Amino acid sequence: MKIVMAHGSGGNATRELIKDLFHKYLANDYLDKMEDSAILPVSEYPLAMTTDSFVVTPLEFPGGDIGKLAVCGTVNDLWMAGAEPQYLTAGFILEEGLDLDLLDRVVASLSRTAKEAGIKIVAGDTKVVQGNGGLYINTAGLGFRKSGRHIGTDVIREGDALIVSGDLGNHHACIMSQRMEIVNSIQSDCANLGPMVEDLLQAGIEVRAMRDITRGGLGTVLNEIAEASNHAVEIEEKSIPVDPEVKSFCDILGLDPLYMANEGKFLCITAQEHAERALNILRQNPLGTKARLIGSVTETGKPLVTVKTRLGGKRVIDVLYGEGLPRIC
C-alpha cells in the first residue's frame, strides 16, 4: 500500500494511519491524550532546546535510516550542550506514493532509537504532500543540564586540547556509495553520543565545548569554534583518524575527510591536563575506541584554523565551500 493524499485530509484515512501505524510504535502517556500540546512537568534544571530537519536520501542505508537519524541527530545536539535529552517532537512530511511498509520500518526504528536514548516522544504531526514517495522528518528536542556546568565556546582557553571521538567521513561515504551504487562495506556511523558524553561529565573531565561533526565536516566545525571563541586552533594531519576503506573511497573520488559529514562523531575540547584521561574514557566505549588527540587551541584573538601537514608544512583550513552532498541528513 502507498500513501495517498487522503492520508493528510484529517479525516478517516488520517485517523487510520495514526492508529494503525504511528500509535503502534509511539504510544505513551503524553501522546495517548491526543491533545494539541503536551503538558510537561516543571524541571529544577536549566533547559536546553534544539530543532532539526532530516531530508536524507536514500531513506534507508547501511547502519541506519531516516528515523534513527532523526533521533540521534536531535539528542546529539542536546548532549553537545551538556544537556540530558528528555523529550522529543516529531513531524512527518509524507509524499504521495510513499510505501507504507517503508514508513512502518522508519517509525519502528525511530521509536526503538528513542527508547534506547531514554527520550520520550511527546508530540507529533503528519502532513501529506504531492511528490514521488519521499519522507521528511522535523524534530524538536528538550533536555536538562543536570551537571550544572557551563559548556560553550566562550570558556575555551589557549592551550586546550582538541579530541575527536573516532574515524571521520563514514556517513558521507556511506550515503554517496548508496547513491552512486558503489559496492563496499562502508556503514553510516549514525549513533547516540550520549553515553560517551555522560561518562566524560561524570568523571569530572573539564570539558570546555563540544560539537557533533555533521554537515561541513571537521573543517567547518573547527572554523565555527575558532570564530565563536576568537581563538586560533591547529591540528595535525597525521593524527586525524580515517577508516582505511573510507580513505580509499576518498582517494578514488577526490574527497577530503575534513569536510565529510558524520552522524556519530564529535569534537571535544578539554583542558590540556585532562586530555589523556578524556581519551581513556572515550576509548572504553565501543563508539570511541578510535578517539584521537588531534591538536590544540594555540592563540587568543586570532580566529584561524591551520593544519600541520605530514611534510611539516602548514596550511589554512577554511569552511566548506559550495555543496558537499545534498540530503545527507
Short mmCIF file of the C-alpha atoms (twelve columns), coordinates in Angstrom:
data_MODEL
# 
_entry.id   MODEL 
# 
loop_
_atom_site.group_PDB 
_atom_site.id 
_atom_site.type_symbol 
_atom_site.label_atom_id 
_atom_site.label_alt_id 
_atom_site.label_comp_id 
_atom_site.label_asym_id 
_atom_site.label_seq_id 
_atom_site.Cartn_x 
_atom_site.Cartn_y 
_atom_site.Cartn_z 
_atom_site.pdbx_PDB_model_num 
ATOM 1   C CA . MET A 1   0.000   0.000  0.000  1 
ATOM 2   C CA . LYS A 2   1.060   3.582  -0.646 1 
ATOM 3   C CA . ILE A 3   0.491   6.962  0.975  1 
ATOM 4   C CA . VAL A 4   -2.269  8.903  -0.812 1 
ATOM 5   C CA . MET A 5   -3.402  12.495 -0.381 1 
ATOM 6   C CA . ALA A 6   -6.382  11.328 1.684  1 
ATOM 7   C CA . HIS A 7   -3.943  10.308 4.429  1 
ATOM 8   C CA . GLY A 8   -3.360  14.014 5.024  1 
ATOM 9   C CA . SER A 9   -7.002  15.089 4.923  1 
ATOM 10  C CA . GLY A 10  -7.585  14.934 8.678  1 
ATOM 11  C CA . GLY A 11  -10.413 12.507 8.070  1 
ATOM 12  C CA . ASN A 12  -10.822 8.764  8.377  1 
ATOM 13  C CA . ALA A 13  -7.684  7.869  6.388  1 
ATOM 14  C CA . THR A 14  -5.592  10.105 8.654  1 
ATOM 15  C CA . ARG A 15  -7.092  8.550  11.782 1 
ATOM 16  C CA . GLU A 16  -6.392  5.053  10.484 1 
ATOM 17  C CA . LEU A 17  -2.764  5.945  9.646  1 
ATOM 18  C CA . ILE A 18  -2.203  7.375  13.119 1 
ATOM 19  C CA . LYS A 19  -3.956  4.497  14.893 1 
ATOM 20  C CA . ASP A 20  -2.598  1.596  12.848 1 
ATOM 21  C CA . LEU A 21  0.980   2.788  12.321 1 
ATOM 22  C CA . PHE A 22  2.169   5.715  14.445 1 
ATOM 23  C CA . HIS A 23  0.321   4.757  17.639 1 
ATOM 24  C CA . LYS A 24  1.615   1.196  17.350 1 
ATOM 25  C CA . TYR A 25  5.184   2.387  17.910 1 
ATOM 26  C CA . LEU A 26  4.950   5.776  19.614 1 
ATOM 27  C CA . ALA A 27  2.196   5.344  22.216 1 
ATOM 28  C CA . ASN A 28  2.916   6.819  25.659 1 
ATOM 29  C CA . ASP A 29  1.129   8.790  28.388 1 
ATOM 30  C CA . TYR A 30  1.697   12.105 26.590 1 
ATOM 31  C CA . LEU A 31  0.705   11.114 23.065 1 
ATOM 32  C CA . ASP A 32  -2.233  8.955  24.132 1 
ATOM 33  C CA . LYS A 33  -4.083  12.050 25.349 1 
ATOM 34  C CA . MET A 34  -4.303  13.249 21.711 1 
ATOM 35  C CA . GLU A 35  -4.136  16.897 22.789 1 
ATOM 36  C CA . ASP A 36  -2.809  19.784 20.689 1 
ATOM 37  C CA . SER A 37  0.040   20.295 23.185 1 
ATOM 38  C CA . ALA A 38  1.902   18.144 25.681 1 
ATOM 39  C CA . ILE A 39  1.957   19.462 29.250 1 
ATOM 40  C CA . LEU A 40  5.396   18.659 30.668 1 
ATOM 41  C CA . PRO A 41  6.462   18.592 34.310 1 
ATOM 42  C CA . VAL A 42  8.468   21.513 35.693 1 
ATOM 43  C CA . SER A 43  12.205  20.925 35.989 1 
ATOM 44  C CA . GLU A 44  14.647  22.341 38.518 1 
ATOM 45  C CA . TYR A 45  17.448  22.227 35.932 1 
ATOM 46  C CA . PRO A 46  18.349  24.669 33.128 1 
ATOM 47  C CA . LEU A 47  16.627  23.743 29.869 1 
ATOM 48  C CA . ALA A 48  18.276  23.161 26.502 1 
ATOM 49  C CA . MET A 49  16.208  23.094 23.329 1 
ATOM 50  C CA . THR A 50  17.076  22.281 19.733 1 
ATOM 51  C CA . THR A 51  15.314  21.705 16.430 1 
ATOM 52  C CA . ASP A 52  16.341  19.865 13.293 1 
ATOM 53  C CA . SER A 53  15.002  18.590 9.976  1 
ATOM 54  C CA . PHE A 54  16.001  15.406 8.172  1 
ATOM 55  C CA . VAL A 55  15.808  15.004 4.407  1 
ATOM 56  C CA . VAL A 56  18.327  12.229 3.695  1 
ATOM 57  C CA . THR A 57  18.110  10.045 0.602  1 
ATOM 58  C CA . PRO A 58  18.050  7.093  0.456  1 
ATOM 59  C CA . LEU A 59  15.677  6.744  3.405  1 
ATOM 60  C CA . GLU A 60  17.369  3.505  4.479  1 
ATOM 61  C CA . PHE A 61  21.120  2.943  4.313  1 
ATOM 62  C CA . PRO A 62  23.736  0.613  5.845  1 
ATOM 63  C CA . GLY A 63  23.929  1.481  9.526  1 
ATOM 64  C CA . GLY A 64  20.660  3.391  9.802  1 
ATOM 65  C CA . ASP A 65  17.640  5.116  8.289  1 
ATOM 66  C CA . ILE A 66  15.944  8.483  8.470  1 
ATOM 67  C CA . GLY A 67  14.089  7.508  11.666 1 
ATOM 68  C CA . LYS A 68  17.224  6.543  13.579 1 
ATOM 69  C CA . LEU A 69  18.993  9.577  12.141 1 
ATOM 70  C CA . ALA A 70  16.241  11.946 13.326 1 
ATOM 71  C CA . VAL A 71  16.515  10.798 16.939 1 
ATOM 72  C CA . CYS A 72  20.316  10.566 17.053 1 
ATOM 73  C CA . GLY A 73  20.791  13.910 15.353 1 
ATOM 74  C CA . THR A 74  18.479  15.642 17.811 1 
ATOM 75  C CA . VAL A 75  19.703  14.050 21.038 1 
ATOM 76  C CA . ASN A 76  23.338  14.585 19.984 1 
ATOM 77  C CA . ASP A 77  22.736  18.326 19.634 1 
ATOM 78  C CA . LEU A 78  21.433  18.390 23.212 1 
ATOM 79  C CA . TRP A 79  24.331  16.346 24.546 1 
ATOM 80  C CA . MET A 80  26.804  18.741 22.921 1 
ATOM 81  C CA . ALA A 81  25.465  21.410 25.297 1 
ATOM 82  C CA . GLY A 82  25.888  19.047 28.240 1 
ATOM 83  C CA . ALA A 83  22.119  18.532 28.435 1 
ATOM 84  C CA . GLU A 84  20.480  15.155 29.031 1 
ATOM 85  C CA . PRO A 85  17.689  14.657 26.439 1 
ATOM 86  C CA . GLN A 86  14.204  14.210 27.869 1 
ATOM 87  C CA . TYR A 87  11.518  14.996 25.287 1 
ATOM 88  C CA . LEU A 88  11.189  14.953 21.515 1 
ATOM 89  C CA . THR A 89  8.589   16.078 18.987 1 
ATOM 90  C CA . ALA A 90  8.398   14.529 15.538 1 
ATOM 91  C CA . GLY A 91  6.687   15.989 12.476 1 
ATOM 92  C CA . PHE A 92  6.401   13.694 9.446  1 
ATOM 93  C CA . ILE A 93  6.003   15.130 5.937  1 
ATOM 94  C CA . LEU A 94  4.969   12.266 3.662  1 
ATOM 95  C CA . GLU A 95  4.990   12.452 -0.108 1 
ATOM 96  C CA . GLU A 96  2.191   10.796 -2.032 1 
ATOM 97  C CA . GLY A 97  3.318   7.357  -3.177 1 
ATOM 98  C CA . LEU A 98  5.451   6.575  -0.120 1 
ATOM 99  C CA . ASP A 99  5.385   2.840  0.606  1 
ATOM 100 C CA . LEU A 100 3.570   2.148  3.875  1 
ATOM 101 C CA . ASP A 101 5.837   -0.771 4.715  1 
ATOM 102 C CA . LEU A 102 8.848   1.537  4.422  1 
ATOM 103 C CA . LEU A 103 7.133   4.115  6.641  1 
ATOM 104 C CA . ASP A 104 6.378   1.372  9.160  1 
ATOM 105 C CA . ARG A 105 10.064  0.397  9.316  1 
ATOM 106 C CA . VAL A 106 11.176  4.005  9.712  1 
ATOM 107 C CA . VAL A 107 8.727   4.738  12.547 1 
ATOM 108 C CA . ALA A 108 9.677   1.468  14.263 1 
ATOM 109 C CA . SER A 109 13.346  2.445  14.035 1 
ATOM 110 C CA . LEU A 110 12.639  5.954  15.338 1 
ATOM 111 C CA . SER A 111 10.709  4.517  18.293 1 
ATOM 112 C CA . ARG A 112 13.407  1.962  19.096 1 
ATOM 113 C CA . THR A 113 16.182  4.558  18.960 1 
ATOM 114 C CA . ALA A 114 14.225  6.963  21.174 1 
ATOM 115 C CA . LYS A 115 13.695  4.272  23.807 1 
ATOM 116 C CA . GLU A 116 17.378  3.354  23.735 1 
ATOM 117 C CA . ALA A 117 18.247  7.039  24.215 1 
ATOM 118 C CA . GLY A 118 15.800  7.361  27.132 1 
ATOM 119 C CA . ILE A 119 13.806  10.124 25.430 1 
ATOM 120 C CA . LYS A 120 10.002  10.352 25.185 1 
ATOM 121 C CA . ILE A 121 8.221   11.456 22.027 1 
ATOM 122 C CA . VAL A 122 5.550   13.763 23.448 1 
ATOM 123 C CA . ALA A 123 4.038   15.433 20.372 1 
ATOM 124 C CA . GLY A 124 3.814   14.751 16.675 1 
ATOM 125 C CA . ASP A 125 2.281   15.796 13.383 1 
ATOM 126 C CA . THR A 126 1.706   14.293 9.950  1 
ATOM 127 C CA . LYS A 127 1.305   16.074 6.633  1 
ATOM 128 C CA . VAL A 128 0.928   14.617 3.139  1 
ATOM 129 C CA . VAL A 129 2.118   16.483 0.047  1 
ATOM 130 C CA . GLN A 130 2.323   15.698 -3.631 1 
ATOM 131 C CA . GLY A 131 5.588   14.110 -4.667 1 
ATOM 132 C CA . ASN A 132 7.375   10.896 -5.533 1 
ATOM 133 C CA . GLY A 133 7.288   8.813  -2.382 1 
ATOM 134 C CA . GLY A 134 9.671   10.848 -0.245 1 
ATOM 135 C CA . LEU A 135 9.696   11.307 3.524  1 
ATOM 136 C CA . TYR A 136 10.976  14.162 5.678  1 
ATOM 137 C CA . ILE A 137 11.074  14.443 9.467  1 
ATOM 138 C CA . ASN A 138 11.248  17.589 11.582 1 
ATOM 139 C CA . THR A 139 12.087  17.347 15.275 1 
ATOM 140 C CA . ALA A 140 12.407  19.475 18.367 1 
ATOM 141 C CA . GLY A 141 14.294  18.221 21.393 1 
ATOM 142 C CA . LEU A 142 14.231  19.328 25.015 1 
ATOM 143 C CA . GLY A 143 16.840  18.410 27.617 1 
ATOM 144 C CA . PHE A 144 18.023  19.304 31.097 1 
ATOM 145 C CA . ARG A 145 21.551  20.356 32.003 1 
ATOM 146 C CA . LYS A 146 21.788  18.392 35.231 1 
ATOM 147 C CA . SER A 147 25.543  18.697 35.716 1 
ATOM 148 C CA . GLY A 148 25.288  22.398 36.484 1 
ATOM 149 C CA . ARG A 149 28.400  23.013 34.390 1 
ATOM 150 C CA . HIS A 150 28.662  25.648 31.687 1 
ATOM 151 C CA . ILE A 151 29.805  24.218 28.367 1 
ATOM 152 C CA . GLY A 152 30.338  26.511 25.393 1 
ATOM 153 C CA . THR A 153 32.817  28.259 23.133 1 
ATOM 154 C CA . ASP A 154 33.027  31.249 25.479 1 
ATOM 155 C CA . VAL A 155 35.065  29.240 28.023 1 
ATOM 156 C CA . ILE A 156 37.684  27.941 25.555 1 
ATOM 157 C CA . ARG A 157 41.232  28.850 26.591 1 
ATOM 158 C CA . GLU A 158 44.638  28.907 24.903 1 
ATOM 159 C CA . GLY A 159 46.303  25.519 25.278 1 
ATOM 160 C CA . ASP A 160 43.071  23.491 25.396 1 
ATOM 161 C CA . ALA A 161 43.145  20.064 23.736 1 
ATOM 162 C CA . LEU A 162 41.119  19.058 20.658 1 
ATOM 163 C CA . ILE A 163 39.823  15.483 20.655 1 
ATOM 164 C CA . VAL A 164 37.729  13.659 18.039 1 
ATOM 165 C CA . SER A 165 35.804  10.577 19.114 1 
ATOM 166 C CA . GLY A 166 36.598  8.411  16.082 1 
ATOM 167 C CA . ASP A 167 37.070  7.954  12.326 1 
ATOM 168 C CA . LEU A 168 35.805  10.715 10.058 1 
ATOM 169 C CA . GLY A 169 33.673  10.535 6.915  1 
ATOM 170 C CA . ASN A 170 31.808  7.240  7.308  1 
ATOM 171 C CA . HIS A 171 28.265  8.637  6.984  1 
ATOM 172 C CA . HIS A 172 29.143  10.807 3.990  1 
ATOM 173 C CA . ALA A 173 30.918  7.935  2.233  1 
ATOM 174 C CA . CYS A 174 28.046  5.546  3.004  1 
ATOM 175 C CA . ILE A 175 25.355  7.831  1.589  1 
ATOM 176 C CA . MET A 176 27.401  8.665  -1.502 1 
ATOM 177 C CA . SER A 177 28.124  4.968  -2.097 1 
ATOM 178 C CA . GLN A 178 24.413  4.172  -1.960 1 
ATOM 179 C CA . ARG A 179 23.523  6.915  -4.439 1 
ATOM 180 C CA . MET A 180 26.319  6.033  -6.850 1 
ATOM 181 C CA . GLU A 181 25.601  2.295  -6.449 1 
ATOM 182 C CA . ILE A 182 29.201  1.640  -5.429 1 
ATOM 183 C CA . VAL A 183 29.520  -1.720 -3.687 1 
ATOM 184 C CA . ASN A 184 31.556  -1.614 -0.478 1 
ATOM 185 C CA . SER A 185 31.169  -2.392 3.233  1 
ATOM 186 C CA . ILE A 186 31.119  1.234  4.464  1 
ATOM 187 C CA . GLN A 187 28.371  1.852  7.012  1 
ATOM 188 C CA . SER A 188 26.989  5.063  8.430  1 
ATOM 189 C CA . ASP A 189 28.249  5.906  11.919 1 
ATOM 190 C CA . CYS A 190 24.763  7.125  12.932 1 
ATOM 191 C CA . ALA A 191 24.671  6.774  16.735 1 
ATOM 192 C CA . ASN A 192 23.632  8.345  20.030 1 
ATOM 193 C CA . LEU A 193 26.675  10.074 21.538 1 
ATOM 194 C CA . GLY A 194 25.049  10.396 24.954 1 
ATOM 195 C CA . PRO A 195 26.817  7.562  26.804 1 
ATOM 196 C CA . MET A 196 30.272  8.927  25.900 1 
ATOM 197 C CA . VAL A 197 29.382  12.487 26.890 1 
ATOM 198 C CA . GLU A 198 27.803  11.297 30.124 1 
ATOM 199 C CA . ASP A 199 30.948  9.325  31.004 1 
ATOM 200 C CA . LEU A 200 33.112  12.417 30.486 1 
ATOM 201 C CA . LEU A 201 30.904  14.637 32.637 1 
ATOM 202 C CA . GLN A 202 30.501  12.100 35.423 1 
ATOM 203 C CA . ALA A 203 34.281  11.611 35.553 1 
ATOM 204 C CA . GLY A 204 34.762  15.319 36.196 1 
ATOM 205 C CA . ILE A 205 36.592  15.988 32.926 1 
ATOM 206 C CA . GLU A 206 36.907  19.738 32.389 1 
ATOM 207 C CA . VAL A 207 35.013  19.879 29.116 1 
ATOM 208 C CA . ARG A 208 35.109  23.338 27.542 1 
ATOM 209 C CA . ALA A 209 32.963  22.790 24.446 1 
ATOM 210 C CA . MET A 210 31.603  20.002 22.231 1 
ATOM 211 C CA . ARG A 211 30.257  19.800 18.678 1 
ATOM 212 C CA . ASP A 212 28.946  16.845 16.716 1 
ATOM 213 C CA . ILE A 213 30.761  16.702 13.379 1 
ATOM 214 C CA . THR A 214 27.888  16.692 10.889 1 
ATOM 215 C CA . ARG A 215 27.406  18.720 7.682  1 
ATOM 216 C CA . GLY A 216 30.529  20.567 6.603  1 
ATOM 217 C CA . GLY A 217 32.751  18.123 8.449  1 
ATOM 218 C CA . LEU A 218 35.517  18.755 10.964 1 
ATOM 219 C CA . GLY A 219 36.997  21.626 8.943  1 
ATOM 220 C CA . THR A 220 33.798  23.647 9.105  1 
ATOM 221 C CA . VAL A 221 33.160  22.827 12.780 1 
ATOM 222 C CA . LEU A 222 36.665  23.974 13.740 1 
ATOM 223 C CA . ASN A 223 36.161  27.259 11.893 1 
ATOM 224 C CA . GLU A 224 32.847  27.852 13.671 1 
ATOM 225 C CA . ILE A 225 34.520  27.248 17.022 1 
ATOM 226 C CA . ALA A 226 37.523  29.443 16.197 1 
ATOM 227 C CA . GLU A 227 35.262  32.311 15.168 1 
ATOM 228 C CA . ALA A 228 32.878  31.946 18.124 1 
ATOM 229 C CA . SER A 229 35.699  31.707 20.688 1 
ATOM 230 C CA . ASN A 230 38.070  34.192 18.976 1 
ATOM 231 C CA . HIS A 231 40.921  31.684 19.197 1 
ATOM 232 C CA . ALA A 232 43.244  30.060 16.675 1 
ATOM 233 C CA . VAL A 233 43.378  26.272 16.559 1 
ATOM 234 C CA . GLU A 234 45.914  23.937 14.967 1 
ATOM 235 C CA . ILE A 235 45.516  20.271 14.164 1 
ATOM 236 C CA . GLU A 236 47.943  17.626 12.900 1 
ATOM 237 C CA . GLU A 237 47.115  15.874 9.645  1 
ATOM 238 C CA . LYS A 238 48.738  12.618 10.769 1 
ATOM 239 C CA . SER A 239 46.506  12.496 13.859 1 
ATOM 240 C CA . ILE A 240 43.179  12.695 12.005 1 
ATOM 241 C CA . PRO A 241 41.543  9.235  12.178 1 
ATOM 242 C CA . VAL A 242 40.028  7.886  8.947  1 
ATOM 243 C CA . ASP A 243 38.887  4.320  8.305  1 
ATOM 244 C CA . PRO A 244 41.098  2.659  5.609  1 
ATOM 245 C CA . GLU A 245 38.119  1.839  3.365  1 
ATOM 246 C CA . VAL A 246 36.794  5.390  3.665  1 
ATOM 247 C CA . LYS A 247 40.281  6.729  2.871  1 
ATOM 248 C CA . SER A 248 40.429  4.604  -0.268 1 
ATOM 249 C CA . PHE A 249 36.959  5.811  -1.232 1 
ATOM 250 C CA . CYS A 250 38.101  9.427  -0.760 1 
ATOM 251 C CA . ASP A 251 41.277  8.877  -2.771 1 
ATOM 252 C CA . ILE A 252 39.311  7.480  -5.715 1 
ATOM 253 C CA . LEU A 253 36.733  10.282 -5.768 1 
ATOM 254 C CA . GLY A 254 38.989  13.156 -4.663 1 
ATOM 255 C CA . LEU A 255 37.157  13.778 -1.374 1 
ATOM 256 C CA . ASP A 256 38.650  15.323 1.764  1 
ATOM 257 C CA . PRO A 257 37.631  13.637 5.064  1 
ATOM 258 C CA . LEU A 258 37.984  17.029 6.790  1 
ATOM 259 C CA . TYR A 259 34.826  18.186 5.014  1 
ATOM 260 C CA . MET A 260 32.799  14.975 5.124  1 
ATOM 261 C CA . ALA A 261 29.711  14.554 7.289  1 
ATOM 262 C CA . ASN A 262 29.427  12.220 10.250 1 
ATOM 263 C CA . GLU A 263 26.433  11.262 12.388 1 
ATOM 264 C CA . GLY A 264 28.123  9.541  15.306 1 
ATOM 265 C CA . LYS A 265 31.320  11.509 15.943 1 
ATOM 266 C CA . PHE A 266 32.016  14.626 17.965 1 
ATOM 267 C CA . LEU A 267 34.752  17.113 18.719 1 
ATOM 268 C CA . CYS A 268 35.511  17.590 22.397 1 
ATOM 269 C CA . ILE A 269 37.622  20.479 23.678 1 
ATOM 270 C CA . THR A 270 39.073  19.897 27.147 1 
ATOM 271 C CA . ALA A 271 41.611  21.467 29.440 1 
ATOM 272 C CA . GLN A 272 45.019  20.170 28.325 1 
ATOM 273 C CA . GLU A 273 45.697  18.482 31.669 1 
ATOM 274 C CA . HIS A 274 42.508  16.405 31.285 1 
ATOM 275 C CA . ALA A 275 43.135  15.303 27.691 1 
ATOM 276 C CA . GLU A 276 44.706  11.895 28.333 1 
ATOM 277 C CA . ARG A 277 42.071  10.920 30.879 1 
ATOM 278 C CA . ALA A 278 39.333  12.044 28.483 1 
ATOM 279 C CA . LEU A 279 40.840  9.882  25.734 1 
ATOM 280 C CA . ASN A 280 40.950  6.854  28.014 1 
ATOM 281 C CA . ILE A 281 37.297  7.338  28.961 1 
ATOM 282 C CA . LEU A 282 36.171  7.675  25.343 1 
ATOM 283 C CA . ARG A 283 38.141  4.602  24.264 1 
ATOM 284 C CA . GLN A 284 36.322  2.462  26.817 1 
ATOM 285 C CA . ASN A 285 33.101  2.976  24.844 1 
ATOM 286 C CA . PRO A 286 32.659  0.874  21.656 1 
ATOM 287 C CA . LEU A 287 31.906  4.076  19.717 1 
ATOM 288 C CA . GLY A 288 35.078  5.775  20.932 1 
ATOM 289 C CA . THR A 289 37.773  3.148  20.509 1 
ATOM 290 C CA . LYS A 290 39.489  5.248  17.833 1 
ATOM 291 C CA . ALA A 291 39.322  8.570  19.676 1 
ATOM 292 C CA . ARG A 292 42.362  10.719 18.988 1 
ATOM 293 C CA . LEU A 293 44.012  13.908 20.225 1 
ATOM 294 C CA . ILE A 294 44.301  15.940 17.015 1 
ATOM 295 C CA . GLY A 295 45.559  19.362 18.089 1 
ATOM 296 C CA . SER A 296 45.119  22.302 20.394 1 
ATOM 297 C CA . VAL A 297 43.924  25.865 20.828 1 
ATOM 298 C CA . THR A 298 47.013  27.919 20.056 1 
ATOM 299 C CA . GLU A 299 46.348  31.648 20.219 1 
ATOM 300 C CA . THR A 300 43.852  34.158 21.571 1 
ATOM 301 C CA . GLY A 301 42.398  36.909 19.397 1 
ATOM 302 C CA . LYS A 302 43.108  35.247 16.053 1 
ATOM 303 C CA . PRO A 303 40.219  33.062 14.770 1 
ATOM 304 C CA . LEU A 304 42.137  30.888 12.318 1 
ATOM 305 C CA . VAL A 305 42.316  27.132 11.691 1 
ATOM 306 C CA . THR A 306 45.545  25.584 10.427 1 
ATOM 307 C CA . VAL A 307 46.750  22.040 9.881  1 
ATOM 308 C CA . LYS A 308 50.311  20.804 10.212 1 
ATOM 309 C CA . THR A 309 50.846  18.551 7.211  1 
ATOM 310 C CA . ARG A 310 52.678  15.246 7.149  1 
ATOM 311 C CA . LEU A 311 55.566  17.003 5.378  1 
ATOM 312 C CA . GLY A 312 55.937  19.519 8.183  1 
ATOM 313 C CA . GLY A 313 54.313  22.485 6.474  1 
ATOM 314 C CA . LYS A 314 51.143  24.341 7.410  1 
ATOM 315 C CA . ARG A 315 48.020  25.254 5.510  1 
ATOM 316 C CA . VAL A 316 44.858  27.101 6.369  1 
ATOM 317 C CA . ILE A 317 41.642  25.121 6.773  1 
ATOM 318 C CA . ASP A 318 38.636  27.155 5.640  1 
ATOM 319 C CA . VAL A 319 34.922  26.374 5.869  1 
ATOM 320 C CA . LEU A 320 33.342  24.104 3.267  1 
ATOM 321 C CA . TYR A 321 32.804  25.986 0.024  1 
ATOM 322 C CA . GLY A 322 29.811  25.077 -2.127 1 
ATOM 323 C CA . GLU A 323 27.737  21.916 -1.736 1 
ATOM 324 C CA . GLY A 324 29.352  18.844 -0.211 1 
ATOM 325 C CA . LEU A 325 26.495  16.439 -0.802 1 
ATOM 326 C CA . PRO A 326 22.760  17.225 -0.789 1 
ATOM 327 C CA . ARG A 327 20.350  15.435 1.531  1 
ATOM 328 C CA . ILE A 328 22.999  13.797 3.685  1 
ATOM 329 C CA . CYS A 329 20.994  14.096 6.911  1 
# 
